[in-house]
Amino acid sequence: MEVKDTNGAILNNGDSVRVTKDLKVKGTSRTLKRGEVVKNIKLIPDPENIECRLGKATIVIKTCFIKKA
């Protein structure tokens, strides 16, 4: 299974990605700003999503809103 970002680059566990759009995080008051870098991503069985940690919280981001950093 290949997981790709918006540009078609293949993502791997531990990669860093950049957010391409402001995203509100459900369940918190936090917003991921465009251009923010998320480090150490984790791939999950769904190729449309990735998992990452922001502080103590684990969140899932759609791959259509990220690009490889």
C-alpha positions in Angstrom: 0.0 0.0 0.0 1.4 3.4 -1.0 0.4 6.6 0.8 0.9 9.7 -1.3 0.7 13.5 -0.5 -1.0 16.1 -2.6 1.9 16.3 -5.0 2.1 12.5 -5.4 5.2 12.0 -3.3 5.2 8.7 -1.5 5.1 9.0 2.3 6.9 6.7 4.8 6.7 6.3 8.6 8.8 9.0 10.4 8.6 11.5 7.5 7.9 15.2 8.1 5.1 16.9 6.3 3.9 20.4 5.8 0.2 21.5 6.1 -1.2 23.1 2.9 -4.4 24.6 4.4 -5.5 25.9 7.8 -7.2 23.0 9.6 -9.3 23.1 12.7 -8.6 20.1 15.0 -11.8 18.6 16.2 -12.2 18.3 20.0 -9.6 21.1 20.7 -9.3 24.8 20.3 -6.1 24.3 18.2 -5.8 25.2 14.5 -3.0 23.8 12.3 -1.8 26.8 10.3 -0.8 26.6 6.6 2.9 25.9 6.4 3.2 24.3 9.8 5.5 21.3 9.8 4.4 18.0 11.5 7.2 15.6 12.3 7.4 11.9 12.7 4.2 10.8 11.0 2.8 7.3 11.3 1.0 5.5 8.4 -2.3 3.7 9.2 -4.1 1.1 7.1 -6.3 3.8 5.5 -4.2 5.3 2.6 -6.2 8.5 2.7 -5.1 9.4 6.2 -2.0 9.7 8.4 -1.5 9.8 12.1 0.7 12.2 14.1 1.2 13.6 17.5 0.7 17.2 18.5 1.9 17.7 22.0 0.2 14.9 24.0 -2.7 14.5 21.5 -2.7 12.0 18.6 -4.5 13.3 15.5 -5.4 12.0 12.1 -4.9 14.2 9.0 -6.1 13.6 5.5 -3.3 13.2 2.9 -5.0 15.7 0.6 -4.0 18.5 3.0 -0.3 17.7 3.4 2.9 17.7 1.3 6.2 16.1 2.1 8.7 18.5 3.8 
